[in-house]
Amino acid sequence: MQGYRVPLQLFIDGSLLTSVVGFDGTLYHMSPELLRVLGVESGRIDDVPERNIVRLIPNGRGRERLAYVRRAISNAKPIVLRSVVSGVQFVSHMMPLPDDKTFRQAVALLLHVRTEGVLDRESFATSDYAEADFNDFGILANLTKREAEVLALLASGADGPEIADRLHRSTETVSSHQKSLYAKLKCASRMQAMMIARRAGLSLRDVPRIASPRVDND
């Protein structure tokens, strides 16, 4: 980590979840808590295969993250990426670090912030904003399309009649979907289900990404 003009230790020793990723995907640093979220139980970066982000995050998600890191480095402009990992919403601020090497040897500092609720994109106007295509919505992936829609609207504050009106369904049908999604999420109340949805930042735009292929009976 020679030659960097940014005091990395100020970030690494702080309370934010952080990582430092090279243009080639090399992981120079990642917060232990974030490593555990990604399945590295020891929280040690030395236990990451080849210390590479693509090996750490499989199924296309790692390659997607690396593509955004490379874009931030190549354009010398920060990127804000919204993603969901194990049902938890993260906002990653990808900042290219000034360096006297070629951009292919440069790195980006990533500050990962867990945040609940639907994001206001306008609050990130000073950076490029993007939403990850590859996400892990956790237990929410068990829901059908209609159940996910009902939950997203519940989390937005809509009540049964409002949801029925939005989805052009009867209140009885909406109530049936609510009972079904509560069972799948192992929730005893609407409030518990809303907390799960808010933790993932669930909105209607997420529904096509998470819904199971099962057909709704409505």
Secondary structure as GFF3:
##gff-version 3
##sequence-region A 1 218
A	DSSP	alpha_helix	8	12	.	.	.	ID=ss1
A	DSSP	beta_strand	17	22	.	.	.	ID=ss2
A	DSSP	beta_strand	27	30	.	.	.	ID=ss3
A	DSSP	alpha_helix	32	37	.	.	.	ID=ss4
A	DSSP	three_ten_helix	45	47	.	.	.	ID=ss5
A	DSSP	three_ten_helix	49	51	.	.	.	ID=ss6
A	DSSP	alpha_helix	53	56	.	.	.	ID=ss7
A	DSSP	alpha_helix	61	75	.	.	.	ID=ss8
A	DSSP	beta_strand	79	85	.	.	.	ID=ss9
A	DSSP	beta_strand	88	96	.	.	.	ID=ss10
A	DSSP	three_ten_helix	103	105	.	.	.	ID=ss11
A	DSSP	beta_strand	107	114	.	.	.	ID=ss12
A	DSSP	three_ten_helix	121	124	.	.	.	ID=ss13
A	DSSP	beta_strand	128	131	.	.	.	ID=ss14
A	DSSP	three_ten_helix	138	142	.	.	.	ID=ss15
A	DSSP	alpha_helix	145	155	.	.	.	ID=ss16
A	DSSP	alpha_helix	160	167	.	.	.	ID=ss17
A	DSSP	alpha_helix	171	185	.	.	.	ID=ss18
A	DSSP	alpha_helix	190	199	.	.	.	ID=ss19
A	DSSP	three_ten_helix	204	206	.	.	.	ID=ss20
A	DSSP	alpha_helix	207	210	.	.	.	ID=ss21
###
